[in-house]
Amino acid sequence: MQNNVLILDFGSQYTQLIARRVRELNIYCEIHPYNNLPENISDFKAVILSGSPFSVRAEDAPHPDLSAIRGNKPLLAVCYGAQYLAHFSGGEVAPSNTREYGRANLSFVQEEEQFFENITKGSQVWMSHSDTIKKLPAGAVRLASTEDVENAAYRIENEQTYAIQFHPEVYHSTDGKQLLENFLIKIADVQPDWTPGSFVDATVAELKEKIGNDKVVLGLSGGVDSTVAAVLLHKAIGENLHCIFVNNGLLRKNEFSAVLEQYEGMGLNVKGVDASARFLDALAGESDPEGKRKIIGKIFIEVFDDEAHKIEDAKWLGQGTIYPDVIESISVNGPSATIKSHHNVGGLPDFMKLKVVEPLRMLFKDEVRRVGASMELDPELLGRHPFPGPGLAIRILGDITPEKVAILQEVDAIFINGLKENGLYNKVWQAGAILLPVQSVGVMGDERTYENCVALRAVESTDGMTADWVNLPYEFLQKTSNAIINRVKGVNRVVYDISSKPPATIEWE
């Protein structure tokens, strides 16, 4: 039996956080929809039920078949999961008089319970529900309460089944990690042996067996995900990995040559293809964001296909797909509404007839960086900010011209280099500049100007799903604004974007 944990997703906004907290304990876990259980249940040593936006009293409430799990495996039910066990096992769930949302403190903790070991009365927890458990299910023992929630936690006698009405996965639950550790390591006896090093060893061995002597072609972007995927594949198959780095004319200033130079020292078999004119010609006159993405995707496929055909007997397509993309595609409600088209190589058409290999498909972004660090990749490369696949095309609002690209490359270089020079780059998750379709009046010297406005954007985040704007020092913003206006011809106004995600997105298009 492997040391795996199964998380059943009922649609909670926090489900991915549960997985992240479990993995912080060096325990491997997977998220599956409640209505699509994996066939290999025996491979999992413990199960966690997530929260949900549904009420267990609703007719369309998620109703999983837990017969193969409950009583057979250690089970932790969180929020909706706790109410589900109560509602369908002889307990009572009713609407709460007041919506129980936000911080609360444990007012009672059952003594000598392994589940609450090293967690004391007064510990802060995070509530998020409108129903509450009025009566515990058959065979249940109350383990904890808050001032407003009598049955904040319980267990079922003669089973390794535990349930809580709060969320241990959010940072506001101060002892949440301890609670998960108590359940998974002390009660379920799951071994914390999933480390970056063990992931590399297992993945390289799996890739060797899967690919054999076949050739793999991989589209490098210069970013963290595709680079770490390339290094893993290189460890497994060496020179049989053929990497292609395409310049779409929308990269940062001097990025094409700089990235190729960086790869030279890594021993990777990389070919650089400068197709910038081809991309810019195809984009001429297109202003719609989705239109721009589709043009870039189409041209990329054509260029990539041209180059892939030059590699004799290539059988596999390597991709840097990571776990949030996988989770999105198998979510409870199916793939969510399209906010923007994907821009990775995942859209390659059937005519390429390549099998897909995705070494990172079960990792979160921060885990990709830790895996890269364990393989001794350059810290500067691993700390590189995410950069959108369509590049500066979605940071130029409106149509794309070579002149606009040149302006934005200069602005972006001043901003990014300034962050690095002032020790701010590593405090920011992602940063960039946006060229706005706005011209404003200005005065430069004794002359009136009517030139472009640019917006600067810097956010802090863990994985890009949510993000807050970074409160950069006024002195830095003042210095950067002056440098941009004085050194970039065509720009006379600089603004700073202070919107968070949600409701805004990180990129403007």
C-alpha positions as CSV (number, residue, x, y, z in Angstrom):
1,M,0.0,0.0,0.0
2,Q,1.4,3.4,-1.0
3,N,1.5,6.4,1.3
4,N,-1.1,8.3,-0.8
5,V,-4.0,10.4,0.4
6,L,-7.2,10.8,-1.6
7,I,-9.1,14.2,-1.5
8,L,-12.6,14.0,-2.7
9,D,-13.7,17.4,-4.1
10,F,-17.2,18.6,-3.5
11,G,-16.6,22.0,-5.2
12,S,-15.0,23.9,-2.4
13,Q,-12.9,27.0,-3.2
14,Y,-10.4,25.6,-0.6
15,T,-9.9,22.1,-2.0
16,Q,-6.6,22.9,-3.6
17,L,-5.5,24.4,-0.3
18,I,-6.1,21.0,1.4
19,A,-3.8,19.3,-1.1
20,R,-1.1,22.0,-0.6
21,R,-1.2,21.6,3.2
22,V,-1.0,17.8,2.9
23,R,2.0,18.0,0.6
24,E,3.7,20.5,3.0
25,L,3.8,17.5,5.3
26,N,5.7,15.6,2.6
27,I,2.7,13.4,1.9
28,Y,1.6,12.7,-1.6
29,C,-2.1,13.4,-2.3
30,E,-4.5,13.6,-5.3
31,I,-7.7,15.4,-5.8
32,H,-10.6,13.6,-7.5
33,P,-14.3,14.7,-8.0
34,Y,-16.6,13.1,-5.5
35,N,-18.7,11.7,-8.4
36,N,-15.7,10.1,-10.1
37,L,-13.8,8.0,-7.6
38,P,-10.5,6.5,-8.8
39,E,-10.5,2.8,-9.5
40,N,-7.4,2.1,-7.4
41,I,-9.0,3.0,-4.0
42,S,-6.7,0.4,-2.4
43,D,-3.7,2.6,-3.4
44,F,-4.8,5.3,-1.0
45,K,-4.1,5.1,2.7
46,A,-6.4,7.8,3.9
47,V,-9.3,9.9,2.5
48,I,-10.3,13.6,3.1
49,L,-13.7,15.0,2.1
50,S,-13.6,18.6,1.1
51,G,-16.1,21.4,1.9
52,S,-18.7,22.5,-0.7
53,P,-20.9,25.5,-1.6
54,F,-23.9,23.1,-1.4
55,S,-26.1,22.4,1.5
56,V,-26.6,18.8,2.5
57,R,-30.3,19.5,2.8
58,A,-30.6,20.6,-0.8
59,E,-32.1,18.1,-3.4
60,D,-29.1,18.5,-5.7
61,A,-26.5,18.1,-2.9
62,P,-23.5,16.0,-3.7
63,H,-24.2,12.4,-2.6
64,P,-21.1,10.2,-2.9
65,D,-20.9,6.5,-2.4
66,L,-18.5,6.1,0.5
67,S,-19.1,2.3,1.0
68,A,-15.6,1.4,-0.1
69,I,-14.1,4.1,2.2
70,R,-15.9,4.6,5.4
71,G,-14.9,2.1,8.0
72,N,-12.2,0.7,5.7
73,K,-9.9,3.7,5.6
74,P,-9.1,6.6,7.9
75,L,-11.5,9.3,6.9
76,L,-11.4,13.1,7.6
77,A,-14.6,15.0,6.7
78,V,-14.2,18.8,6.4
79,C,-17.1,21.2,6.7
80,Y,-19.6,19.9,4.1
81,G,-18.1,16.5,4.6
82,A,-18.8,16.6,8.3
83,Q,-22.4,17.7,7.7
84,Y,-22.8,15.0,5.1
85,L,-21.8,12.3,7.5
86,A,-24.1,13.7,10.2
87,H,-27.1,14.2,7.9
88,F,-27.1,10.7,6.4
89,S,-26.1,8.8,9.5
90,G,-28.7,9.7,12.1
91,G,-27.7,13.2,13.0
92,E,-29.4,16.5,12.2
93,V,-28.2,19.4,10.1
94,A,-30.2,22.7,10.2
95,P,-29.8,26.2,9.0
96,S,-27.7,28.3,11.4
97,N,-29.3,31.3,13.1
98,T,-26.3,33.4,11.8
99,R,-24.0,32.5,9.0
100,E,-20.9,31.0,10.6
101,Y,-18.1,32.6,8.6
102,G,-14.7,33.8,9.7
103,R,-12.5,33.5,12.7
104,A,-13.6,31.6,15.8
105,N,-11.8,30.0,18.8
106,L,-12.2,26.6,20.3
107,S,-14.0,26.9,23.6
108,F,-13.8,23.2,24.4
109,V,-11.4,20.4,23.3
110,Q,-11.8,16.8,24.5
111,E,-8.7,15.8,26.5
112,E,-6.4,12.9,25.6
113,E,-7.7,12.7,22.0
114,Q,-4.9,12.0,19.5
115,F,-6.7,14.0,16.9
116,F,-6.3,17.2,19.0
117,E,-2.8,16.5,20.3
118,N,-0.8,19.7,20.8
119,I,-3.9,21.8,20.1
120,T,-5.4,23.5,23.0
121,K,-8.6,25.4,24.0
122,G,-8.5,28.9,22.5
123,S,-6.9,27.8,19.2
124,Q,-8.2,29.9,16.3
125,V,-10.1,28.2,13.5
126,W,-11.8,29.4,10.3
127,M,-15.5,28.8,9.7
128,S,-17.4,29.0,6.4
129,H,-20.9,27.5,6.4
130,S,-24.5,28.6,6.7
131,D,-25.7,25.2,8.0
132,T,-24.7,23.6,11.3
133,I,-24.8,20.2,12.9
134,K,-27.5,20.3,15.6
135,K,-27.3,16.6,16.5
136,L,-24.4,14.3,16.0
137,P,-24.7,11.1,13.9
138,A,-25.1,7.6,15.5
139,G,-22.0,6.5,17.4
140,A,-20.4,10.0,17.4
141,V,-18.3,11.5,20.2
142,R,-18.0,15.3,20.3
143,L,-14.3,16.4,20.3
144,A,-14.4,20.2,20.1
145,S,-16.7,23.3,20.2
146,T,-16.5,27.0,19.6
147,E,-18.7,29.6,21.3
148,D,-21.3,29.4,18.5
149,V,-20.7,25.9,17.2
150,E,-21.3,23.1,19.7
151,N,-20.3,20.3,17.4
152,A,-17.2,21.8,15.8
153,A,-15.5,18.4,15.7
154,Y,-16.4,14.8,16.3
155,R,-15.3,11.2,15.7
156,I,-17.2,8.0,15.1
157,E,-16.6,5.2,17.6
158,N,-15.1,2.0,16.3
159,E,-14.0,3.7,13.1
160,Q,-11.1,6.0,12.1
161,T,-13.6,8.6,11.0
162,Y,-13.2,12.2,12.1
163,A,-15.2,15.3,11.1
164,I,-14.7,19.0,11.6
165,Q,-17.0,22.0,10.8
166,F,-14.0,24.3,10.3
167,H,-11.3,24.6,7.6
168,P,-7.8,23.4,8.8
169,E,-6.3,24.1,5.3
170,V,-6.6,27.9,5.5
171,Y,-3.9,30.0,7.3
172,H,-6.5,31.5,9.6
173,S,-6.8,28.1,11.3
174,T,-3.6,28.5,13.3
175,D,-3.2,24.8,14.3
176,G,-4.6,23.5,11.0
177,K,-1.4,21.9,9.9
178,Q,-1.0,20.2,13.3
179,L,-4.5,18.8,13.0
180,L,-3.8,17.4,9.5
181,E,-0.5,15.9,10.8
182,N,-2.3,14.3,13.8
183,F,-4.8,12.7,11.5
184,L,-2.5,11.6,8.6
185,I,0.7,10.7,10.4
186,K,-0.4,9.7,13.9
187,I,-3.9,8.2,13.2
188,A,-3.7,7.0,9.6
189,D,0.0,6.1,9.8
190,V,0.9,7.7,6.5
191,Q,4.6,8.1,6.1
192,P,5.9,11.6,5.2
193,D,8.3,10.4,2.6
194,W,7.2,12.4,-0.5
195,T,10.1,14.9,-1.0
196,P,11.5,16.7,-4.1
197,G,14.4,14.2,-4.2
198,S,12.1,11.2,-4.1
199,F,9.9,12.8,-6.8
200,V,12.9,13.2,-9.1
201,D,14.1,9.6,-8.6
202,A,10.6,8.1,-9.1
203,T,9.8,10.3,-12.1
204,V,13.1,9.7,-13.9
205,A,12.7,6.0,-13.5
206,E,9.1,6.2,-14.8
207,L,10.2,8.3,-17.8
208,K,12.9,5.8,-18.7
209,E,10.5,2.9,-18.7
210,K,7.7,4.8,-20.5
211,I,9.8,6.4,-23.3
212,G,12.6,3.9,-23.7
213,N,14.8,4.9,-26.7
214,D,12.2,7.1,-28.3
215,K,12.8,10.8,-29.2
216,V,10.8,13.6,-27.4
217,V,10.3,17.1,-28.7
218,L,9.5,19.8,-26.2
219,G,8.7,23.5,-26.6
220,L,10.8,25.5,-24.2
221,S,9.5,28.9,-23.1
222,G,12.4,30.0,-20.8
223,G,10.0,29.7,-17.8
224,V,10.3,27.5,-14.7
225,D,7.8,24.8,-15.7
226,S,9.1,24.0,-19.2
227,T,12.7,24.1,-18.0
228,V,12.2,21.8,-15.0
229,A,10.3,19.4,-17.3
230,A,13.1,19.5,-19.8
231,V,15.8,18.7,-17.1
232,L,13.8,15.8,-15.8
233,L,13.4,14.4,-19.3
234,H,17.1,15.0,-20.0
235,K,18.0,13.0,-16.9
236,A,15.9,10.1,-18.2
237,I,16.6,10.1,-22.0
238,G,19.6,12.4,-22.6
239,E,20.2,13.5,-26.2
240,N,16.9,11.9,-27.3
241,L,15.2,15.1,-25.9
242,H,15.0,17.8,-28.6
243,C,14.0,21.2,-27.2
244,I,12.7,24.1,-29.4
245,F,12.6,27.7,-28.2
246,V,10.5,29.9,-30.5
247,N,10.9,33.6,-30.6
248,N,7.5,35.0,-31.3
249,G,8.7,38.6,-31.4
250,L,6.7,39.3,-28.2
251,L,9.4,38.3,-25.6
252,R,11.0,40.7,-23.2
253,K,14.0,42.8,-24.4
254,N,16.9,40.6,-25.4
255,E,15.2,37.6,-23.9
256,F,15.6,35.3,-26.9
257,S,19.4,35.4,-26.8
258,A,19.7,35.5,-23.0
259,V,17.5,32.4,-22.5
260,L,19.4,30.5,-25.2
261,E,22.7,31.4,-23.5
262,Q,21.3,30.3,-20.2
263,Y,20.3,26.9,-21.6
264,E,23.8,26.4,-23.2
265,G,25.3,25.8,-19.8
266,M,22.6,23.2,-18.8
267,G,23.6,20.5,-21.3
268,L,20.2,20.6,-23.0
269,N,19.8,20.0,-26.7
270,V,18.1,23.3,-27.6
271,K,17.4,24.9,-31.0
272,G,16.3,28.5,-31.1
273,V,13.9,29.5,-33.9
274,D,13.4,33.2,-34.6
275,A,9.9,33.5,-36.1
276,S,9.2,37.0,-34.8
277,A,8.4,38.5,-38.3
278,R,5.9,35.6,-39.0
279,F,4.0,36.3,-35.7
280,L,4.0,40.1,-36.0
281,D,2.8,39.9,-39.6
282,A,-0.1,37.6,-38.7
283,L,-1.1,39.8,-35.8
284,A,-1.3,43.0,-37.8
285,G,-4.6,44.7,-37.4
286,E,-6.0,42.3,-34.7
287,S,-7.2,44.0,-31.5
288,D,-9.4,41.4,-29.9
289,P,-7.6,39.6,-27.0
290,E,-9.0,36.1,-27.9
291,G,-8.2,36.8,-31.6
292,K,-4.6,37.6,-30.7
293,R,-4.3,34.5,-28.6
294,K,-5.7,32.3,-31.3
295,I,-3.4,33.8,-34.0
296,I,-0.3,33.3,-31.7
297,G,-1.4,29.7,-30.9
298,K,-2.0,28.9,-34.6
299,I,1.4,30.3,-35.7
300,F,3.2,28.6,-32.9
301,I,1.7,25.3,-33.9
302,E,2.8,25.8,-37.5
303,V,6.4,26.8,-36.5
304,F,6.6,24.1,-33.9
305,D,5.3,21.5,-36.4
306,D,7.8,22.6,-39.0
307,E,10.7,22.1,-36.6
308,A,9.3,18.9,-35.1
309,H,9.3,17.4,-38.6
310,K,13.0,18.0,-38.9
311,I,13.5,15.6,-35.9
312,E,13.5,12.1,-37.4
313,D,11.3,9.6,-35.7
314,A,10.1,11.9,-32.8
315,K,7.4,9.9,-31.0
316,W,6.6,12.1,-27.9
317,L,5.6,15.7,-27.1
318,G,6.9,16.9,-23.8
319,Q,4.9,19.5,-21.9
320,G,5.3,21.5,-18.7
321,T,1.6,21.0,-17.6
322,I,1.2,21.4,-13.9
323,Y,-1.4,20.2,-11.4
324,P,-3.8,23.2,-11.3
325,D,-4.4,22.7,-15.0
326,V,-5.1,19.0,-14.4
327,I,-7.5,19.7,-11.5
328,E,-9.3,22.3,-13.6
329,S,-9.9,19.7,-16.4
330,I,-11.4,17.2,-14.0
331,S,-13.3,19.5,-11.6
332,V,-16.6,18.6,-10.1
333,N,-18.5,20.8,-12.5
334,G,-16.3,20.0,-15.5
335,P,-13.9,22.6,-16.9
336,S,-14.9,26.1,-15.8
337,A,-16.1,28.8,-18.1
338,T,-13.3,30.0,-20.4
339,I,-11.8,33.2,-19.1
340,K,-9.0,33.1,-21.7
341,S,-7.7,30.5,-24.1
342,H,-4.8,28.3,-23.0
343,H,-1.6,29.2,-24.7
344,N,0.6,26.2,-24.0
345,V,1.5,23.4,-26.4
346,G,-1.5,21.4,-25.1
347,G,-3.5,22.7,-28.1
348,L,-1.3,20.8,-30.7
349,P,-3.5,19.2,-33.3
350,D,-4.0,15.5,-34.0
351,F,-2.1,15.6,-37.2
352,M,1.2,15.8,-35.3
353,K,0.5,12.3,-34.0
354,L,2.7,12.6,-31.0
355,K,2.1,10.9,-27.6
356,V,2.1,13.4,-24.7
357,V,4.4,13.1,-21.7
358,E,4.0,15.6,-18.8
359,P,6.5,15.0,-16.0
360,L,5.1,17.8,-13.8
361,R,1.4,17.2,-14.2
362,M,1.0,16.3,-10.5
363,L,2.9,19.3,-9.1
364,F,1.9,22.7,-7.9
365,K,4.0,25.7,-9.0
366,D,6.0,26.0,-5.7
367,E,6.6,22.3,-5.8
368,V,8.1,22.6,-9.4
369,R,10.5,25.2,-8.0
370,R,11.5,22.9,-5.1
371,V,12.1,20.0,-7.5
372,G,14.2,22.3,-9.7
373,A,16.2,23.3,-6.6
374,S,16.8,19.7,-5.7
375,M,18.3,19.2,-9.2
376,E,20.6,22.2,-8.5
377,L,19.1,24.5,-11.2
378,D,20.1,28.1,-11.2
379,P,18.2,29.9,-8.4
380,E,17.8,32.9,-10.7
381,L,16.0,30.8,-13.3
382,L,13.8,29.1,-10.6
383,G,12.9,32.5,-9.2
384,R,11.9,33.9,-12.6
385,H,8.5,35.5,-12.6
386,P,5.8,33.8,-14.7
387,F,5.4,35.2,-18.2
388,P,2.3,34.7,-20.3
389,G,2.6,32.4,-23.4
390,P,1.3,35.1,-25.8
391,G,4.0,37.4,-24.3
392,L,3.6,41.1,-24.7
393,A,0.7,40.7,-27.1
394,I,-1.7,40.6,-24.1
395,R,0.1,43.5,-22.4
396,I,-0.4,45.7,-25.5
397,L,-4.1,46.6,-25.4
398,G,-5.4,46.9,-28.9
399,D,-3.6,46.0,-32.1
400,I,0.1,44.9,-32.2
401,T,2.8,46.8,-34.2
402,P,6.6,46.4,-34.0
403,E,6.8,50.0,-32.8
404,K,4.4,49.2,-29.8
405,V,6.4,46.1,-29.0
406,A,9.6,48.0,-29.0
407,I,8.1,50.7,-26.6
408,L,6.8,48.1,-24.2
409,Q,10.0,46.1,-24.2
410,E,11.9,49.2,-23.1
411,V,9.4,50.1,-20.4
412,D,9.3,46.5,-19.1
413,A,13.1,46.3,-19.0
414,I,13.3,49.5,-16.9
415,F,10.7,48.2,-14.5
416,I,12.0,44.6,-14.1
417,N,15.7,45.7,-13.9
418,G,14.7,48.3,-11.4
419,L,13.0,45.6,-9.2
420,K,16.2,43.5,-9.3
421,E,18.5,46.4,-8.6
422,N,16.4,47.5,-5.6
423,G,16.1,44.0,-4.1
424,L,12.4,43.9,-4.8
425,Y,12.2,41.2,-7.6
426,N,12.1,38.2,-5.3
427,K,9.4,39.8,-3.1
428,V,7.1,40.0,-6.1
429,W,5.4,36.9,-7.7
430,Q,4.8,38.5,-11.1
431,A,5.4,41.9,-12.5
432,G,5.2,43.6,-15.9
433,A,4.1,46.7,-17.8
434,I,1.0,47.2,-20.0
435,L,0.8,49.6,-22.9
436,L,-2.6,51.2,-22.8
437,P,-4.7,52.4,-25.8
438,V,-4.7,55.8,-24.2
439,Q,-2.9,59.0,-25.1
440,S,-2.7,61.9,-22.8
441,V,-1.5,65.5,-22.8
442,G,1.9,66.1,-21.3
443,V,4.6,68.8,-21.2
444,M,8.2,67.8,-21.9
445,G,10.6,70.8,-21.9
446,D,8.6,73.7,-23.4
447,E,6.7,71.4,-25.7
448,R,3.2,70.0,-25.4
449,T,3.1,66.2,-26.0
450,Y,0.3,63.8,-26.7
451,E,1.7,60.4,-26.1
452,N,1.1,56.9,-24.6
453,C,0.2,55.9,-21.1
454,V,1.7,52.7,-19.5
455,A,0.5,50.8,-16.4
456,L,2.9,49.0,-14.1
457,R,1.6,45.8,-12.4
458,A,3.2,43.8,-9.5
459,V,1.4,41.1,-7.5
460,E,2.1,38.7,-4.8
461,S,0.7,35.2,-4.9
462,T,1.5,31.5,-4.4
463,D,0.2,30.0,-7.6
464,G,-1.6,32.8,-9.4
465,M,-5.1,31.6,-8.5
466,T,-5.5,34.6,-6.2
467,A,-3.2,37.6,-6.1
468,D,-2.8,40.9,-4.2
469,W,-1.1,44.0,-5.6
470,V,2.3,44.7,-4.0
471,N,2.7,47.9,-2.1
472,L,6.0,49.0,-3.8
473,P,7.8,51.9,-2.1
474,Y,6.8,55.3,-3.4
475,E,10.4,56.2,-3.9
476,F,10.9,53.3,-6.2
477,L,7.7,54.0,-8.2
478,Q,8.8,57.7,-8.5
479,K,12.3,56.7,-9.8
480,T,10.9,54.1,-12.2
481,S,8.3,56.5,-13.6
482,N,10.9,59.2,-14.2
483,A,13.2,56.7,-15.9
484,I,10.5,55.5,-18.2
485,I,9.2,58.9,-19.2
486,N,12.8,60.3,-19.8
487,R,14.2,57.2,-21.6
488,V,11.3,55.8,-23.6
489,K,10.2,57.9,-26.5
490,G,6.5,57.8,-26.9
491,V,5.5,57.5,-23.2
492,N,4.5,60.6,-21.1
493,R,2.4,59.0,-18.3
494,V,2.9,56.1,-15.9
495,V,0.2,54.6,-13.6
496,Y,0.3,51.8,-11.1
497,D,-2.3,49.0,-11.0
498,I,-3.7,48.4,-7.5
499,S,-6.4,45.8,-8.2
500,S,-6.3,42.4,-6.7
501,K,-7.4,39.0,-8.2
502,P,-10.3,38.5,-7.9
503,P,-12.1,40.6,-9.1
504,A,-9.4,41.6,-11.6
505,T,-7.0,39.2,-13.3
506,I,-3.2,39.4,-13.2
507,E,-2.9,40.2,-16.9
508,W,-5.1,42.9,-18.5
509,E,-6.2,40.7,-21.4
